[in-house]
Amino acid sequence: MMIDESAVVEQFLELARGTSSSLISFLPAFEDAVTVPETSTIVRTHFLAHDANGAPAVEQLAGAMASAAMDFCIARSKIERAYAEYEETRSTAAIVSLNELTCAVSGDA
């Protein structure tokens, strides 16, 4: 599998900066949440947002999901160390290794 290194680096840099898009921004609510009568169940409906051209924002959602998985699977300190190494050396090796770690955890390896 070919990995677009520049895209991976940018995703990690956005995550390290705290500027990556929120997952929920790609899934706007269809209507307000509804409680199912006589239960404590809450139902929320969402739809997939569209990009500026009117196409479903599938790739943007996938990127946001990757960032969410990274947030969950990789310790913030490891991300910060990889970013610091990139800033110091301009080598993407540590950042790419985080991507490989994420893929191994998610089963995409």
N, CA, C and O of each residue as an XYZ file, in Angstrom:
436
protein
N       0.840     -1.180      0.000
C       0.000      0.000      0.000
C       0.888      1.247      0.000
O       1.781      1.375      0.838
N       0.643      2.162     -0.935
C       1.386      3.423     -0.993
C       0.749      4.430     -0.044
O      -0.470      4.599     -0.010
N       1.595      5.080      0.712
C       1.115      6.095      1.649
C       1.562      7.452      1.141
O       2.740      7.652      0.844
N       0.629      8.382      1.039
C       0.964      9.752      0.666
C       1.589     10.403      1.892
O       0.892     10.880      2.787
N       2.921     10.411      1.912
C       3.647     10.880      3.094
C       3.292     12.312      3.459
O       3.147     12.627      4.640
N       3.151     13.183      2.470
C       2.849     14.581      2.784
C       1.479     14.718      3.443
O       1.299     15.547      4.335
N       0.509     13.905      3.004
C      -0.823     13.954      3.618
C      -0.769     13.446      5.054
O      -1.420     14.001      5.939
N       0.004     12.395      5.279
C       0.142     11.845      6.634
C       0.801     12.874      7.543
O       0.350     13.103      8.666
N       1.866     13.490      7.052
C       2.570     14.500      7.847
C       1.620     15.635      8.194
O       1.578     16.082      9.340
N       0.857     16.106      7.210
C      -0.059     17.221      7.463
C      -1.124     16.836      8.484
O      -1.474     17.646      9.343
N      -1.646     15.608      8.403
C      -2.643     15.152      9.379
C      -2.054     15.182     10.793
O      -2.698     15.651     11.732
N      -0.822     14.677     10.934
C      -0.200     14.659     12.256
C       0.119     16.072     12.735
O      -0.046     16.378     13.916
N       0.569     16.927     11.834
C       0.873     18.296     12.243
C      -0.391     19.018     12.682
O      -0.373     19.755     13.667
N      -1.492     18.814     11.959
C      -2.766     19.417     12.366
C      -3.190     18.886     13.726
O      -3.651     19.643     14.580
N      -3.032     17.587     13.923
C      -3.418     16.995     15.199
C      -2.551     17.552     16.325
O      -3.056     17.903     17.392
N      -1.243     17.629     16.079
C      -0.339     18.143     17.110
C      -0.636     19.605     17.425
O      -0.489     20.040     18.567
N      -1.055     20.363     16.411
C      -1.402     21.771     16.621
C      -2.792     21.930     17.215
O      -3.145     23.001     17.709
N      -3.579     20.863     17.165
C      -4.943     20.950     17.671
C      -5.881     21.649     16.713
O      -6.891     22.206     17.142
N      -5.568     21.635     15.399
C      -6.403     22.340     14.433
C      -7.174     21.411     13.506
O      -7.864     21.886     12.604
N      -7.075     20.104     13.703
C      -7.775     19.203     12.786
C      -9.281     19.332     12.964
O      -9.767     19.700     14.033
N     -10.001     19.025     11.910
C     -11.453     19.173     11.921
C     -12.095     18.162     12.854
O     -11.640     17.026     12.983
N     -13.140     18.595     13.484
C     -13.893     17.734     14.379
C     -14.682     16.721     13.570
O     -15.253     17.047     12.529
N     -14.706     15.504     14.052
C     -15.450     14.430     13.395
C     -16.916     14.800     13.239
O     -17.507     14.561     12.186
N     -17.499     15.373     14.263
C     -18.933     15.669     14.240
C     -19.277     16.757     13.223
O     -20.425     16.847     12.789
N     -18.310     17.580     12.839
C     -18.607     18.623     11.852
C     -18.947     18.039     10.484
O     -19.553     18.717      9.654
N     -18.561     16.788     10.245
C     -18.889     16.123      8.983
C     -20.188     15.331      9.072
O     -20.624     14.734      8.088
N     -20.803     15.326     10.247
C     -22.046     14.585     10.463
C     -23.086     15.487     11.112
O     -23.446     15.280     12.271
N     -23.576     16.487     10.377
C     -24.566     17.391     10.974
C     -25.844     16.658     11.364
O     -26.237     15.677     10.733
N     -26.471     17.152     12.405
C     -27.717     16.538     12.883
C     -28.825     16.737     11.862
O     -28.963     17.811     11.275
N     -29.610     15.691     11.659
C     -30.759     15.768     10.764
C     -31.922     16.441     11.471
O     -32.597     17.298     10.900
N     -32.151     16.049     12.717
C     -33.177     16.646     13.565
C     -32.666     16.621     14.995
O     -31.594     16.080     15.265
N     -33.426     17.201     15.908
C     -33.059     17.163     17.316
C     -33.155     15.735     17.838
O     -33.893     14.908     17.301
N     -32.397     15.463     18.894
C     -32.453     14.146     19.528
C     -33.852     13.895     20.080
O     -34.529     14.812     20.543
N     -34.269     12.633     20.019
C     -35.602     12.243     20.481
C     -35.447     11.109     21.486
O     -34.678     10.175     21.259
N     -36.175     11.188     22.594
C     -36.188     10.101     23.568
C     -37.316      9.146     23.213
O     -38.455      9.559     22.994
N     -36.981      7.863     23.159
C     -37.997      6.851     22.874
C     -38.900      6.750     24.098
O     -38.411      6.558     25.211
N     -40.207      6.876     23.907
C     -41.135      6.845     25.047
C     -40.956      5.595     25.916
O     -40.744      4.491     25.415
N     -41.046      5.800     27.205
C     -40.973      4.748     28.219
C     -39.622      4.031     28.256
O     -39.519      2.902     28.736
N     -38.583      4.707     27.739
C     -37.221      4.158     27.815
C     -36.253      5.301     28.116
O     -36.639      6.469     28.149
N     -35.013      4.944     28.330
C     -33.980      5.978     28.485
C     -33.152      6.093     27.200
O     -32.072      6.684     27.198
N     -33.668      5.525     26.118
C     -32.968      5.529     24.837
C     -33.146      6.863     24.121
O     -34.258      7.374     23.987
N     -32.035      7.406     23.669
C     -32.057      8.651     22.907
C     -31.628      8.329     21.480
O     -30.612      7.669     21.265
N     -32.400      8.793     20.516
C     -32.100      8.559     19.105
C     -31.662      9.877     18.477
O     -32.344     10.897     18.575
N     -30.507      9.821     17.832
C     -29.994     10.980     17.106
C     -29.789     10.566     15.658
O     -29.255      9.489     15.392
N     -30.200     11.394     14.733
C     -29.987     11.097     13.315
C     -29.075     12.157     12.715
O     -29.186     13.345     13.016
N     -28.186     11.701     11.871
C     -27.213     12.580     11.232
C     -27.146     12.246      9.752
O     -27.576     11.174      9.326
N     -26.611     13.159      8.982
C     -26.332     12.877      7.582
C     -24.909     13.315      7.279
O     -24.318     14.091      8.030
N     -24.366     12.822      6.186
C     -23.006     13.155      5.797
C     -22.989     14.529      5.136
O     -23.732     14.786      4.189
N     -22.139     15.395      5.645
C     -22.022     16.748      5.089
C     -21.511     16.691      3.649
O     -20.932     15.694      3.217
N     -21.735     17.773      2.926
C     -21.274     17.886      1.543
C     -20.181     18.943      1.456
O     -20.136     19.880      2.253
N     -19.300     18.773      0.469
C     -18.240     19.761      0.279
C     -18.767     20.946     -0.532
O     -19.956     21.012     -0.841
N     -17.887     21.870     -0.871
C     -18.297     23.085     -1.581
C     -18.877     22.802     -2.966
O     -19.610     23.624     -3.516
N     -18.547     21.638     -3.527
C     -19.069     21.263     -4.843
C     -20.361     20.466     -4.756
O     -20.901     20.051     -5.782
N     -20.862     20.248     -3.553
C     -22.099     19.505     -3.374
C     -21.927     18.001     -3.296
O     -22.912     17.268     -3.201
N     -20.691     17.530     -3.336
C     -20.426     16.089     -3.235
C     -20.314     15.694     -1.763
O     -19.858     16.492     -0.944
N     -20.727     14.465     -1.418
C     -20.567     14.018     -0.029
C     -19.099     14.125      0.404
O     -18.197     13.778     -0.357
N     -18.873     14.599      1.607
C     -17.521     14.850      2.121
C     -16.907     13.577      2.689
O     -16.489     13.542      3.846
N     -16.857     12.535      1.869
C     -16.379     11.227      2.320
C     -14.905     11.274      2.704
O     -14.531     10.785      3.770
N     -14.061     11.855      1.850
C     -12.626     11.891      2.144
C     -12.329     12.729      3.377
O     -11.467     12.371      4.179
N     -13.032     13.837      3.533
C     -12.826     14.679      4.710
C     -13.262     13.942      5.973
O     -12.606     14.034      7.011
N     -14.376     13.209      5.880
C     -14.833     12.408      7.019
C     -13.803     11.340      7.359
O     -13.505     11.109      8.531
N     -13.257     10.686      6.332
C     -12.237      9.658      6.568
C     -11.021     10.253      7.272
O     -10.467      9.634      8.180
N     -10.604     11.446      6.863
C      -9.479     12.105      7.527
C      -9.785     12.432      8.976
O      -8.937     12.262      9.851
N     -11.001     12.903      9.229
C     -11.407     13.209     10.606
C     -11.474     11.935     11.442
O     -11.114     11.942     12.619
N     -11.937     10.835     10.832
C     -11.991      9.554     11.547
C     -10.579      9.062     11.863
O     -10.339      8.522     12.943
N      -9.645      9.245     10.929
C      -8.255      8.860     11.172
C      -7.676      9.664     12.330
O      -6.970      9.123     13.180
N      -7.977     10.950     12.354
C      -7.498     11.790     13.459
C      -8.101     11.356     14.787
O      -7.413     11.334     15.807
N      -9.389     11.010     14.775
C     -10.042     10.553     16.004
C      -9.416      9.246     16.481
O      -9.194      9.059     17.677
N      -9.130      8.342     15.541
C      -8.485      7.078     15.912
C      -7.097      7.335     16.479
O      -6.687      6.703     17.453
N      -6.378      8.267     15.865
C      -5.053      8.618     16.342
C      -5.129      9.194     17.754
O      -4.323      8.844     18.617
N      -6.089     10.070     17.983
C      -6.280     10.632     19.325
C      -6.514      9.533     20.344
O      -6.004      9.594     21.462
N      -7.279      8.540     19.960
C      -7.648      7.471     20.884
C      -6.512      6.472     21.082
O      -6.296      5.992     22.195
N      -5.786      6.156     20.014
C      -4.819      5.053     20.047
C      -3.393      5.450     20.406
O      -2.629      4.622     20.903
N      -3.030      6.690     20.164
C      -1.640      7.095     20.366
C      -1.573      8.157     21.457
O      -2.295      9.154     21.426
N      -0.692      7.918     22.414
C      -0.524      8.864     23.522
C      -0.088     10.227     22.987
O       0.771     10.310     22.109
N      -0.673     11.273     23.510
C      -0.353     12.646     23.088
C       1.147     12.903     23.202
O       1.717     13.593     22.356
N       1.792     12.362     24.231
C       3.232     12.582     24.407
C       4.029     12.011     23.231
O       5.038     12.594     22.836
N       3.589     10.876     22.665
C       4.278     10.304     21.503
C       4.091     11.193     20.282
O       5.024     11.382     19.501
N       2.902     11.735     20.114
C       2.644     12.639     18.993
C       3.508     13.889     19.128
O       4.106     14.346     18.154
N       3.570     14.435     20.332
C       4.366     15.641     20.556
C       5.850     15.382     20.326
O       6.545     16.235     19.773
N       6.354     14.196     20.749
C       7.764     13.860     20.506
C       8.044     13.748     19.006
O       9.065     14.235     18.520
N       7.127     13.101     18.275
C       7.308     12.959     16.825
C       7.301     14.326     16.149
O       8.107     14.586     15.256
N       6.401     15.188     16.573
C       6.328     16.538     16.000
C       7.601     17.316     16.331
O       8.136     18.020     15.474
N       8.090     17.193     17.567
C       9.318     17.889     17.963
C      10.500     17.398     17.127
O      11.345     18.192     16.713
N      10.556     16.090     16.882
C      11.632     15.549     16.046
C      11.531     16.100     14.622
O      12.540     16.442     14.005
N      10.312     16.181     14.117
C      10.112     16.748     12.778
C      10.566     18.210     12.746
O      11.261     18.623     11.818
N      10.179     18.982     13.745
C      10.566     20.396     13.807
C      12.086     20.549     13.863
O      12.648     21.453     13.246
N      12.743     19.660     14.606
C      14.188     19.768     14.783
C      14.958     19.281     13.560
O      15.926     19.917     13.143
N      14.536     18.159     12.985
C      15.324     17.521     11.928
C      14.704     17.613     10.535
O      15.380     17.365      9.537
N      13.428     17.966     10.466
C      12.648     17.955      9.227
C      12.531     16.542      8.650
O      12.168     16.370      7.487
N      12.834     15.547      9.457
C      12.651     14.151      9.063
C      11.255     13.712      9.473
O      10.818     13.966     10.595
N      10.564     13.054      8.560
C       9.207     12.580      8.849
C       9.196     11.173      9.437
O       8.125     10.608      9.657
N      10.364     10.602      9.692
C      10.442      9.210     10.137
C       9.592      8.944     11.378
O       8.845      7.966     11.411
N       9.691      9.789     12.385
C       8.927      9.566     13.623
C       7.432      9.709     13.372
O       6.632      8.977     13.953
N       7.052     10.643     12.513
C       5.633     10.841     12.208
C       5.090      9.655     11.427
O       3.996      9.169     11.714
N       5.849      9.188     10.441
C       5.415      8.033      9.655
C       5.308      6.802     10.548
O       4.408      5.982     10.364
N       6.210      6.666     11.505
C       6.126      5.507     12.403
C       4.857      5.562     13.246
O       4.308      4.516     13.594
N       4.379      6.761     13.580
C       3.101      6.868     14.290
C       1.964      6.394     13.396
O       1.042      5.731     13.870
N       2.016      6.724     12.109
C       1.000      6.254     11.171
C       1.018      4.734     11.088
O      -0.035      4.097     11.061
N       2.215      4.153     11.048
C       2.321      2.695     11.006
C       1.748      2.085     12.278
O       1.106      1.036     12.233
N       1.978      2.739     13.411
C       1.415      2.271     14.671
C      -0.105      2.329     14.632
O      -0.775      1.397     15.078
N      -0.651      3.421     14.100
C      -2.101      3.561     13.989
C      -2.677      2.478     13.096
O      -3.707      1.890     13.425
N      -2.021      2.204     11.961
C      -2.498      1.164     11.043
C      -2.440     -0.208     11.699
O      -3.340     -1.026     11.509
N      -1.390     -0.464     12.469
C      -1.277     -1.754     13.146
C      -2.389     -1.928     14.170
O      -2.949     -3.015     14.306
N      -2.707     -0.858     14.890
C      -3.769     -0.919     15.897
C      -5.127     -1.103     15.236
O      -5.977     -1.836     15.743
N      -5.333     -0.425     14.084
C      -6.639     -0.486     13.423
C      -6.798     -1.727     12.563
O      -7.907     -2.026     12.118
N      -5.710     -2.462     12.317
C      -5.794     -3.660     11.501
C      -5.586     -3.406     10.028
O      -5.796     -4.307      9.215
N      -5.174     -2.188      9.654
C      -4.947     -1.871      8.244
C      -3.534     -2.206      7.794
O      -3.190     -1.991      6.632
N      -2.718     -2.726      8.687
C      -1.321     -2.998      8.328
C      -1.209     -4.181      7.402
O      -0.104     -4.548      7.001
